[in-house]
């Protein structure tokens, strides 16, 4: 434990050393974040684009522990490698990879963070920096759980995987968790794996720009990783989420309760700065609505799809497995709206790339990504690279690399895949188009933040395709309004946003948060 003054001095020293290496300086709020990490475990909830990863890397340098583990989504490995080399100067980083079959790779990096060579190894040195994917942490959770119970591991690798994980990977002293809000679900194996990984660490730092906008019940996992005394998940949601039992006697979170108490307990654990506090340092963003006219027949079909979704929501809102009843209606409405806007978005992209600009197109589902690529491939042809969850890691990296060096091209991607953590997009692009609007405010903020961030040097233009139907118009207006909410912890705007756009009561949306996972 460090004194507040001592940790601040150590943070300034580390920031100066790392800043000299990177050729840039940490801002005051980032130095504050480093001092928090030196002093104790905490959750970093800086807004999108304010430099959470740089803050975490400099903290690792300041702490100078022998073993540091960075738990990040697999598709962000390259981004983190670049940040580690830039700020820490570390050119040999290890990766723990795999789902079911686990392996350790040693990466040799150049001065820009690009991988020069990878080789598989069996052992880790005494001092090392390790990248661990979220998927691997989930496997870790299963392995640790079974090993502790003395059971037989039900995976392809069997007991060998358990011995490899528990024998080779020693307890990290520092654990940094990127996109820690993904660890909020109590039933997810990755949450159990994270807690097992963090249990013996000297310091744990979680990072998420949308930590406070996913509902109070999602805070249990991250808070339990960095501090003790929160009790079980059920105890937490009964105290802070107004939990009630459903027809199957399972506790379901509701409206936040005891908010003042929760905020008071979080005061020394969560460090938050909003983008609005640094608007003068962020690039200017202009959001332009692109209206798409809809013919009478299509308007009727969309209206029917909205009605069917409303009916499903009203009918099954009290059932714990109600998502099974609505997935078809949600997908049907999504597909219909995307198909309606395809030609308008394709024409807009053709106009934008004609001047040599790169364009980023955001979609919700991989089918829409493939459809916009197909339409853009018609005469006049525009090169469109794709990235979504059904693509391999190599395909995704290749698409981003080719798009980033080729002017006058389009990258179509899902908000789930590239909507968080990716920094390189802002360095090569200033134009983004939403073919499909996110149905979650945090996804909307995160996706726009890929271009609206500190590394962006030009004004950003954000185009949003809005079909001329009441549901889309209402959703667009509410996205703009909810995104400006100053106190997201007071309410959960994920399901409530769509419920309001559908003309349903807000409490219906609150009961159906799990329906709108993207």
Secondary structure, DSSP 8 states (H G I E B T S, - for coil): ---HHHHHHHHHHHHHHHHHHHTS---HHHHHHHHHHHHS-EEE---TTS-HHHHHHHHHHHH--SEEEEEE-GGGHHHHHHHHHHHH---EEEEEE-SSS-EEEEEEE-TTS-EEEEEEES---SSEEEEEEHHHHHHHHHHHHHHHHT----STTHHHHHHHHHHHS---SEEEEETGGGG--TT-HHHHHHHHHHTT-SEEEEE-TTTTSS-GGGHHHHHHHH-S----HHHHHHHHS--EE-TTS-EE--S--SHHHHHHHHTTTEE---GGGGTTTS--EEEEEEEE---HHHHHHHHHHHHHHHHHHHHHTT-TTTHHHHHHHHHHHHHHHHHHHHHHHHHHHHHHHTTT--EEEEESSHHHHHHHHHHHTSSS---EEEE-TTS-HHHHHHHHHHHHHSSS-EEEEEHHHHSSS--THHHH--EEEESS--SSHHHHHHHHTTTSSTT--S-EEEEEEEESSHHHHHHHHHHHHHTT-S-GGGS-HHHHHHHHHTT--HHHHHHTGGGG--
